Amino acid sequence: MRSTFSPLKDQPHYIFTVAASAEAGSSLASIELRLPGVLAYGHFHRDRRWYRMTKLLRDAPNTEVDNFDYYRAYVPINATWLFEQQRTTTT
């Protein structure tokens, strides 16, 4: 059986898939910085690797994080309502 990528294997969580838009990556990166436990990743269709936006921005602050094909946010259950509220206010 194939293992699905999940950085939060040891705790219950929701996975939010976010379609690409003009500022989806930067808004998810700012939410990840504000909410503890949230991990946001970007993905290209041509690539197998998931890119964590806050690590990209930490290593190279001028990196463009809004050019991925789609995004996933791994959110612990206890932070879900805060994540949803932040998503509606930042978009």
N, C-alpha and C positions, 0 to 999 in steps of 0.2 A: 504494500500500500504506500502510495506517495505521500510524503509529509508536506503539508502546506506551510508556507512561510508565515511565521507569527512571532514577533519579538516578545509578546506577553504570554508565553505558554503557561506560566505558573499562576496566572490569575485570570478570573473571568473578565471578558472584554467584548466590546463591539468593534466591528470593522466597518468603517464608513468609506465607500468608494466615491470619489469626487471627480467629476468630468473636468477636462481641461478648460480653462477660461483665462481671461486676461490677467487676473491676479489671484488665481486659486493657490498657487504654490506659496506666494508670499503671505497670504492670509493664513494658510495652514501652518507655516513656519512661525508666525507671530503667535498663533494660538498655542503651539507646542511650547513656546517659551513662557507663556503665561500660566498654562494649566499643567500641574505636575502629573506625570504618568502618561501623558499623551505623546505618541510617537507618530510623526507624519513622514511619509515616503512618497517619492515620485518615481514614475516608471516610463520607459520608452518601450514601444511595441517591439522594436528590433533587438532589444537587449534583455538579458535574463536577470540583470542586477536591479535591485531596488536602491534608490538614492535617498538618504535622509537629508532633508533640506537644511535643518539647523546645523548639521555637520559641514555641509557644503558652504554655508554662509560663514561659519566659524573659521574654516580653513582659508577661504577666499571670499571676503565680504562683497566683492563686485560680481559674484557668480549669479547668473540668471536662473532663477528657480521656477519661473512661470512658463517654461517651454517643454515640460513633460507631456506625454500623451494622456496620462491619467494619474490620479493620486489616491493613496490610501492612508487613512488615519486610524491608528489602533488606540482605542479609548477604553480605559478601565470603566467598569460598570458604575462605580461611584462618581465618576466625572462626566458621565454621558449628558446629563441635563445641562451642565455648564458648557460643554463642547457645543451642543446644539444651539444654546443661547448665543455663544460667541460667533458661531457660523452665521446666524441670522443677522447679527449686528455688523459683522465685517463685510458681508457681501451685499 
